[in-house]
């Protein structure tokens, strides 16, 4: 299975490296063009290639949108009909500008992503773990210290696809529910970037308030 990355920052690079180790291939892109990704692709190895964002969206069986939130509205409406999108984004008003619908809790970053790509299936994931932790806290399945990561989404098949990816790179997964429930593990909540197991994660998720 191939994963297309729209954005190749810290999270994108580490998820790509971990996915390659788990047997996936990746297509990396950024806003500056594939020629700026030569060294990254060389570092990632033969299972990686550089492309435009449009190519990454087209070629990926899964598409990871991992750009600053302010850049979401600048992305073209790629042909993502029926595809699974992983949204890793968080809202930082000092960087992204004030967004009233996020400030008042009426929507979430992932719901904004779903509005931007209305024919795709968005799953919120990888937003509540530091990039470095993806590499350093991954554990084999069955390890008593294996960390649990939350996801949220409206499509069961898409969540299954994302769950399989996350489990393959060293984490258990807890399905927090529909896409709106992603508010429970956005930045500023008790569950955000918590290094915990399933039961402790559920307790933290339940502490979140809209």
C-alpha positions, 0 to 999 in steps of 0.5 A: 500500500502506498501513502501520499504525503501532502506536507513533509515536515517533522510529523510527515517525515517520521510517519513516512519512515515508520511506515516504510519500516512496516512495509508501506511505500510513500510519496512525499510532497511539499509546497516548494516542489519535489526537487527540494525533497531529494535529500529526504527521499534519499534518506528514506530509501528506495520505498520513497519518491518525491512528487508534487502534492497533486501526484501524492494525492493521486498516487496514495492509497492513503493520503496524509495531510500534514501542513500548518492549519492555515495552509489547508484553505490554500490546498487545491481540491485534489481528486480524493474521491473515496480515499482515506485522508489522515489529518494530523493538524492542530490549531494554533491561533498565534500561527494560524490566525483566529478561526471563530468556529474553532474558538467556539467549539462548533467544529474541529480541524478535521471537520474543516478538512472534511469540508475541504475534501468533501468526497474523501473519508477523513480520520484524525490521527497522529496529531496527539503525539510528538514527532520524535515520540513516533520513533522513540515510544513505538513498541511491539504488539503485546508489550505491556508498555505499548502506547495507545493513540486515539483516532476519530472519523465518520467512516468505519472502513477508513478508520480500519485502514488507519488503525492497521497503519498505526498498529503496524508502526508500534502503537495500539489504537483507541477509536474515540468515535465520530470525527467531531470527537477529535476535540477530545485529543486536540492540543490543550486537552488532557489526552494531548500527547499523553504517553498512556495505555488504553484505559488511561487514555479513555479517562483522559479523553473523557475529561475533555470539554468542548 
